[in-house]
Amino acid sequence: MNFLVSRLLSVPSLLALVLVFALPALEASIFLGFIFPGETAVVLGGVLAAEGRFPVWLVGGIAAAGAIIGDSVGYWVGSRYGPWLIGKIPRRLLKPESLDKAIDLLRRRGGLGVFVGRFTTVLRVLIPGAAGIAGMRYRRFLFFNALGGICWAGFYTALGYVAGANYASVLKDASTTSEVILAVVVILFFGVGLYRHFGPPLRRPKASSDESTPEE
């Protein structure tokens, strides 16, 4: 991993941008995320932006595009070849319970599961294919996939940009950061759900008494 990180920081600018796009794109489409988490490339892209090699918004945009396109490919692969392809992945990389967890999350939360899954490494790799296997409508998947991809790419790009030369500590704690983000998202979701269920009902504004009734 350290070798790959050092290579990413030393490649030409154009190739660095290609990798910022390609590594998040390959996470779910060919399950590369089990070996090399995509947020590593995005954080390092933010570091390179802090060095002035290219604008930070460009890194975030390219990373988001890679995440969204790669997950869409993962969705298509899951819908066409999912069970067969997943059966070919070594058990040391993919445990059956991880796939069951991804499918269960989609069944319980639907599109929100796609968004939440973006912020954990294992679910980020599995959710697109699981959505295809489960038969989720692509339009619904795409909306939440794009929303999650933009938020995820923006966060990790900004993290790398702010960290600068201290990127090593950020990469070391990247998985912990993902878990914290996931916990915050889940807490907010359940908080809103509880408020809607137990909170006061929304009242419609009463019609003004001064309004004249229409003539018959």
Helices and strands as residue ranges (DSSP letters): H 2-10, H 13-29, G 32-34, H 38-50, H 56-86, H 96-109, H 111-117, H 121-134, H 138-163, G 164-166, H 167-172, H 174-198
